[in-house]
Amino acid sequence: VIMAYSKLQNVKKFSCSYQAMEESPAFLMLSATLTGKRNKQWFLALLTYQGSGVLDVPGSFIGAVPDITDFPVQDVVEILDISRSTYYRLKEEPRLDPETADKISSLLKLFYQGLEAFEGNKQDFRDWLQSSIPSLGLQKPIDLLKTETGRRSIMDAIGRIEYNIYG
């Protein structure tokens, strides 16, 4: 009985955090370009993915990434480290491969966290991505998006902004 109650509590906690995320200004702004309930569900799944289990996201979702991030396809393929032809081929696949889904998840989390830190101001966040940041060794975040290590460094810098620790 205790184990069943514990599982129920975890489900309730997960549902509440899910609902809170769906209602956040950053989520609403990023998902505004998505059409269809399924795309919003896949978007939410990618945002909440923690690295365990399989992401069952259709290949067609990759087509939404430029709209969500406001990056042209050329920038998206560079960030995801895939060719342009692979990008278009993946759009036709029934499922994204785990590596690509993981990269997209990481990128979407970064954009979500960035918009949260900049209180939903998409232009301020985009300007920050183009600025030389001292805590990133005076590199521009936009130049670090291609690698997971770079995305983690950007997330750390965003975390410092959220806690008013600049540098």
Backbone torsions as a table, in degrees:
resi	resn	phi	psi	omega
1	VAL	NA	-41.7	-179.7
2	ILE	-63.2	-42.4	-179.9
3	MET	-64.1	-41.6	179.0
4	ALA	-62.8	-41.0	178.8
5	TYR	-64.5	-42.4	179.4
6	SER	-60.6	-44.0	178.7
7	LYS	-63.8	-40.2	178.7
8	LEU	-63.0	-41.3	178.6
9	GLN	-62.6	-41.8	178.7
10	ASN	-62.9	-41.1	178.3
11	VAL	-63.3	-43.5	179.2
12	LYS	-63.2	-44.0	-179.3
13	LYS	-63.4	-43.8	179.5
14	PHE	-63.9	-43.0	179.6
15	SER	-63.0	-39.9	179.1
16	CYS	-66.2	-43.5	-179.7
17	SER	-68.3	-34.6	176.2
18	TYR	-61.1	-48.5	-178.5
19	GLN	-65.6	-41.1	179.2
20	ALA	-62.4	-40.5	179.5
21	MET	-65.3	-44.3	-178.9
22	GLU	-61.9	-27.3	-177.6
23	GLU	-94.2	-5.1	-178.1
24	SER	-71.3	148.1	178.9
25	PRO	-58.2	-37.4	-179.6
26	ALA	-64.1	-43.8	179.3
27	PHE	-63.6	-46.8	-178.2
28	LEU	-61.2	-40.0	179.9
29	MET	-67.8	-46.4	-178.0
30	LEU	-69.2	-34.4	-177.2
31	SER	-87.1	-4.6	-177.2
32	ALA	-60.9	-28.5	-178.2
33	THR	-82.0	-11.1	-176.3
34	LEU	-83.0	137.2	175.1
35	THR	-109.3	140.2	177.1
36	GLY	91.3	141.5	-179.2
37	LYS	-63.4	-37.1	-178.2
38	ARG	-63.6	-42.1	178.8
39	ASN	-62.1	-39.6	178.4
40	LYS	-66.8	-35.7	177.3
41	GLN	-66.9	-42.2	178.8
42	TRP	-67.2	-38.2	177.1
43	PHE	-60.4	-47.2	178.9
44	LEU	-63.9	-39.4	177.9
45	ALA	-62.2	-41.1	179.0
46	LEU	-68.3	-36.4	178.5
47	LEU	-67.9	-32.3	-175.4
48	THR	-100.2	0.7	-179.4
49	TYR	-63.4	129.8	-177.1
50	GLN	-111.6	11.7	175.4
51	GLY	96.4	-10.6	177.8
52	SER	-108.7	148.6	-178.3
53	GLY	85.8	-178.7	-176.6
54	VAL	-109.2	132.2	173.3
55	LEU	-85.1	116.9	-177.6
56	ASP	-102.5	72.8	-175.9
57	VAL	-110.1	130.7	-179.9
58	PRO	-66.9	150.9	179.3
59	GLY	-58.7	-30.7	-178.6
60	SER	-60.0	-22.7	-178.6
61	PHE	-63.8	-27.4	-179.4
62	ILE	-59.0	-27.5	177.4
63	GLY	-66.2	-20.1	179.5
64	ALA	-83.3	-18.1	-174.9
65	VAL	-60.6	-44.4	176.8
66	PRO	-60.5	-37.1	179.3
67	ASP	-67.9	-42.2	-178.0
68	ILE	-66.2	-43.3	-174.3
69	THR	-90.2	-12.0	-174.2
70	ASP	63.6	24.0	175.0
71	PHE	-100.3	143.3	174.1
72	PRO	-67.6	160.1	-178.4
73	VAL	-52.7	-41.3	-179.0
74	GLN	-57.8	-41.8	178.1
75	ASP	-68.4	-40.0	-179.9
76	VAL	-62.5	-43.8	-179.5
77	VAL	-65.9	-34.6	177.0
78	GLU	-67.5	-44.0	179.8
79	ILE	-63.2	-42.3	-179.2
80	LEU	-81.0	-5.2	178.9
81	ASP	57.5	48.9	175.5
82	ILE	-131.2	162.2	177.4
83	SER	-81.3	162.9	178.0
84	ARG	-62.0	-39.9	179.9
85	SER	-66.2	-35.9	176.5
86	THR	-64.9	-40.3	178.0
87	TYR	-55.9	-49.9	-178.7
88	TYR	-69.7	-33.4	176.6
89	ARG	-66.8	-41.5	-179.5
90	LEU	-62.1	-31.5	179.2
91	LYS	-60.8	-24.8	-178.3
92	GLU	-95.1	-8.7	-178.4
93	GLU	-75.5	148.8	177.9
94	PRO	-66.9	-31.8	-179.3
95	ARG	-142.3	146.3	172.7
96	LEU	-73.9	144.4	175.4
97	ASP	-68.9	153.1	-175.6
98	PRO	-56.2	-37.7	-178.0
99	GLU	-66.1	-44.9	179.5
100	THR	-67.3	-42.3	178.2
101	ALA	-60.8	-39.0	179.3
102	ASP	-65.9	-42.2	178.1
103	LYS	-63.8	-42.0	178.9
104	ILE	-64.9	-41.9	178.2
105	SER	-58.0	-46.8	179.8
106	SER	-61.4	-43.5	-179.7
107	LEU	-65.4	-43.9	-179.4
108	LEU	-66.8	-37.9	176.4
109	LYS	-61.6	-41.3	179.6
110	LEU	-62.3	-45.3	179.3
111	PHE	-66.1	-39.5	178.2
112	TYR	-61.8	-50.1	-178.3
113	GLN	-64.1	-38.7	178.6
114	GLY	-62.8	-44.1	178.2
115	LEU	-67.4	-34.0	175.6
116	GLU	-63.1	-44.8	-178.4
117	ALA	-65.9	-34.5	-179.5
118	PHE	-96.0	21.5	174.0
119	GLU	50.8	40.9	175.5
120	GLY	81.1	2.9	-179.5
121	ASN	-86.5	97.9	-175.2
122	LYS	-63.1	-38.2	-178.9
123	GLN	-67.1	-42.0	177.8
124	ASP	-61.9	-40.4	178.9
125	PHE	-65.4	-43.5	179.8
126	ARG	-65.4	-38.2	176.3
127	ASP	-63.5	-40.9	178.6
128	TRP	-62.1	-41.1	178.9
129	LEU	-59.7	-27.6	-177.6
130	GLN	-94.3	-1.1	-175.7
131	SER	-97.0	153.1	173.0
132	SER	-76.5	123.8	-174.0
133	ILE	-110.4	121.6	-178.8
134	PRO	-54.9	-42.4	-177.7
135	SER	-70.4	-8.9	176.3
136	LEU	-108.2	24.0	-179.9
137	GLY	68.0	32.7	-178.1
138	LEU	63.0	21.0	173.9
139	GLN	-87.9	158.0	176.3
140	LYS	-87.4	133.0	178.2
141	PRO	-53.8	-36.6	-179.1
142	ILE	-57.4	-30.9	-179.2
143	ASP	-79.3	-12.6	-177.1
144	LEU	-103.0	-0.6	-174.5
145	LEU	-68.2	-19.4	-172.2
146	LYS	-71.6	-28.2	-177.1
147	THR	-111.3	154.2	177.6
148	GLU	-63.2	-39.0	177.8
149	THR	-62.4	-42.6	177.4
150	GLY	-62.7	-42.9	178.8
151	ARG	-64.2	-37.3	177.0
152	ARG	-65.1	-40.3	177.6
153	SER	-62.3	-40.9	177.7
154	ILE	-64.3	-43.1	178.6
155	MET	-60.9	-39.7	177.0
156	ASP	-62.2	-43.1	179.4
157	ALA	-64.8	-39.0	176.9
158	ILE	-64.3	-40.4	177.4
159	GLY	-60.0	-38.7	178.1
160	ARG	-65.4	-36.0	177.1
161	ILE	-64.1	-44.0	-179.2
162	GLU	-61.2	-31.0	-179.3
163	TYR	-102.4	14.3	177.9
164	ASN	57.4	37.5	176.5
165	ILE	-111.0	97.4	-176.4
166	TYR	-96.7	156.3	178.0
167	GLY	147.0	NA	NA
